Amino acid sequence: MKKLTSYLVLLFFITFFTNSYKIIGQSDAKISASEFDILIEYLEANGNFINSEAAPAIIQAEEVKKNLKNPKYHVIDIRSDSWFEYGHIKNAVNVKAADLLTYFENTIKPEDFEKITLVCYSGQSAAYFSGLLRLAGYNNVYNMKWGMSSWRLDFAENSWLKNIKNDFAESLETTENAKAEKGISPVLNTGKTDAKEILRAQLEKAFATPYKESIIKSADVFENATNYYVVNYWDQDKYAFGHIPGAIQYQPNASLSATADLLTLPTDKKVAVYGSTGQETAYVVAYLNILGYDTGNIAYGANSFINKKLKENKWDAFTNKEVNTYPVIE
């Protein structure tokens, strides 16, 4: 009887400690998964937008014009009230960028539309907020190529035509700069443990922050290169042609996954991203900001410092040929 009792007591303690170990282990596993890990796993499992062929989601002005009477197309103009009143696309609605998320949730039924197009002055802030909305799950959101600058000449004169330059055409380098070794991820502090709740908190923060805080001028990057980690978001051939000194090439639609090169980005330095126009990279900046990186978009992309070279190579250069003569509501 004593042996049986001893055996039962021993079995009890073994069971107790085994179960306790499992509970502690499970708890530790949850704690060890950072908010960043939870968020990146969720985003990559649900569309992986920035690393897919769906990015960037850009629509041409011609398509918008052809669908002005199509109820399945919806245009949202995020410019200032005064510029909207000066002239806007027929049936467009004027919504402040900071209010876009609540507009989608409370004012419209996004699923009722085939395409929802955001427009701004140059297409860059619209691309940034389109990127945020894509991350929020609205997969029918696009930004209009070149913004309102593609719609009519006076809009272009106020935006693109005064920002295309060639000031640093002779300052490019062709050296291939290596990526850093993979390092630590950004630290997110939303206080949430559920992926959707973390994403929601990050989105609310991003929509509340004016896009102008994500703008970097190309002149500042050339003149203060050591202040930035410069990401050249171009194909290898364009990178080899010439890039901002010190810039590192990241392959569009492929490089920024957790299993590729995302973790080579620094968490202790401003990341400056550029491509041809600033529109395609605005999506990248939106994505990286949501993940907690300190990221900025080089305004107007390479058009802001080598527009002539882009024209010569037919690499997405802004020219007068991009400007239409479409009507507006005044």
C-alpha positions, -999 to +999 in steps of 0.1 A: +000+000+000+028+024+009+045+016-024+013+024-043+008+056-024+044+066-031+039+058-068+007+079-070+025+109-053+054+106-077+030+104-106+012+135-094+044+156-092+056+144-126+022+153-142+022+187-124+056+197-134+051+185-170+019+205-174+035+235-157+064+233-181+040+232-211+021+262-198+052+282-192+066+272-225+034+283-243+035+316-224+071+322-233+064+314-269+037+341-270+060+366-253+089+359-276+069+368-307+073+405-310+046+428-324+068+432-355+070+394-359+032+390-355+025+419-379+049+408-407+037+372-405+001+384-409+008+408-438+029+382-457+002+356-452-026+380-464-016+392-498+020+402-492+010+433-513+044+451-515+062+419-526+035+410-552+029+420-588-001+440-575+022+468-563+023+496-572-015+500-578-014+528-603-042+538-628-038+560-658-057+593-662-071+580-695-089+551-677-103+575-651-116+598-679-132+570-698-151+559-667-165+592-654-200+579-658-193+544-646-209+539-611-183+512-604-155+538-605-151+562-575-127+591-574-114+606-541-095+638-543-073+644-512-061+679-522-069+710-502-104+724-502-092+754-523-076+734-550-106+711-551-129+741-557-105+755-582-110+724-604-117+687-599-127+656-617-164+652-623-181+633-595-149+632-574-154+637-536-130+657-515-118+638-484-089+648-461-062+622-461-065+619-423-101+609-427-097+583-454-099+552-431-131+564-415-145+574-449-140+538-461-155+523-430-184+546-424-194+565-456-190+542-485-192+505-492-158+499-508-168+465-521-195+481-543-168+496-565-145+480-591-119+507-587-115+535-562-089+561-573-071+585-550-058+617-567-036+644-554-013+670-569+016+648-581+003+613-574+028+607-545+007+614-514-022+596-531+001+566-537+012+567-500-024+566-487-034+541-513-007+519-499-020+523-464-056+514-476-042+484-494-026+472-462-060+478-445-075+452-469-090+474-496-076+457-527-095+479-552-077+511-543-054+528-568-037+562-573-037+581-605-004+583-624+012+617-621-018+630-600-038+659-613-007+670-632-017+645-658-052+660-661-046+696-671-016+719-678-022+743-649-021+715-624+011+702-639+027+737-638+019+738-600+035+704-594+055+682-617+068+708-642+084+729-615+100+699-598+117+679-626+154+687-626+188+675-637+210+691-610+228+659-600+231+641-634+269+642-631+270+631-595+258+595-599+280+565-592+280+530-607+296+512-578+275+483-566+270+487-528+264+456-507+234+452-484+242+450-447+239+417-429+204+409-415+199+427-382+172+434-357+137+444-365+119+476-354+102+477-321+065+483-321+048+494-290+010+493-297+004+471-266-016+447-287-010+410-293-034+403-321-021+410-356-052+428-368-052+450-337-015+458-342-021+467-378-051+488-369-031+508-344-002+513-369-027+524-396-044+549-373-010+564-364+000+566-401-032+582-413-029+608-385+006+618-397+007+642-426+024+628-457+048+658-458+067+642-429+076+614-452+091+636-479+128+639-485+143+662-510+169+647-534+193+676-529+194+669-491+203+632-498+231+642-523+245+668-499+241+649-467+244+613-478+257+599-445+224+609-428+205+583-448+204+547-458+195+551-494+174+524-510+174+523-548+141+506-556+149+498-593+158+469-614+195+459-615+201+474-650+189+508-640+209+507-608+240+498-628+234+527-651+239+552-622+225+558-588+228+581-558+262+576-542+260+550-515+226+538-526+218+501-523+197+482-548+165+464-537+145+445-562+109+457-567+082+433-557+107+409-542+133+423-517+112+434-488+099+402-474+111+388-440+128+359-458+145+381-483+162+415-475+138+433-453+159+428-421+189+443-439+173+477-434+186+497-404+165+505-374+188+533-362+189+554-394+165+572-417+158+550-448+154+571-480+137+553-508+136+563-545+126+550-579+117+568-610+087+589-600+082+588-562+048+572-568+059+536-568+081+541-538+054+559-519+038+524-515+071+511-502+074+539-477+038+533-465+046+496-459+079+502-441+064+529-419+036+505-408+063+480-399+080+506-377+110+517-399+119+554-400+113+559-438+111+587-462+103+591-499+126+610-522+102+634-537+095+630-575+121+602-575+149+602-600+129+628-620+139+653-594+176+650-603+181+632-637+149+639-656+168+643-689+185+609-685+152+593-678+138+608-710+168+596-731+164+560-718+126+561-718+125+554-681+092+568-668+102+605-672+076+632-668+072+654-699+046+676-714+033+646-733+020+632-700-004+662-696-039+659-710-066+685-716-094+669-697-123+689-683-128+697-647-157+709-625-149+744-612 
